[in-house]
Amino acid sequence: MAKGAQKEARLRRLKEEILNFVSINPGCTASQIVAWLSIDLRMKNHGLTPRKVGFFIPRYCKELVWKQDSMTGKRIYTNKA
């Protein structure tokens, strides 16, 4: 097995799941993404938090863009148009 193969596979799955969720639910927040990943997909052992997802998306998910919600101050994620 290659060095770091499990870490790479976990990163790839996380990226695919985030892109899938945002394409189905445009205008979602990092908290909603984390809730879906942790509860619905049972990815609890990944240690996901909204803050970690907020750092992960700009780094690995270049297909997504965000804008600041004026009411709550949270980032709202959507696909690039």
N, C-alpha and C positions, 0 to 999 in steps of 0.2 A: 504494500500500500504506500502511496506517495506521502510525503511529509506534509502534515496539515490538511489531509484530505477531508476529514470529518468537519473541521472548522470551515473549510471552503464550501462543503455541501450545505452546512447549516446557514452560512451567509447567503448562498444562492437561493435556498428555500425561503428564507426570511424576505429577501428582495422580491421574489416571485409572488409571495403571499401579500405583501404590502401593495405591490402594483395591481394585483388582482382586486383587492379590497377597494382601493381608491378608484379604479375604473368602474366598479359596481356602485360605489357610494361617493361620487364627487362632492367636494365641500366638507370633508370629514376632518376631524382633529386628530392629533397624535394620541390623545386619550381614547378615542373611539377605536383607533387602529390597535392599540395595546389591549383593550378589552376584547376585541374580536380574536386577536391572536392568542391571548392567554386563556380565555374562557371557552370560546367556540372551537378553536383548533387545538386546545390543550397543549400549548407551547409554554407551559409554566416554568420548565427547567431552563429556559433561556434567560431568565432574569430581566425581562423587558419592563421598562418604565417609559412614560411619555417623554421624558428628557432624553433617554437613549435613542428612542425612535426619532425624535427631533434632530438629533445629531446624525443619525444613520441615513435619513432620507436625502439630505443635500449631498452627502458623500457618495452614496451608492445608487441612488434612484434618480438619475439625471432626467428621467422621463416625466418627473413630477415637478410642479411649480407650487408655490405657496403665496398667499396674501394674508395680511393681518386683518382679523375681524375687528372692526371699530368698536363694537359693543363689549366684547369679552377680552380683547387683546391677544387672543390665541391665533396660532397659525392655522389656516384652512388650506388643505392640500387638494389639488386637482391635477389632471393630466394636462400636458402641454397641448395647446390647440394647434 
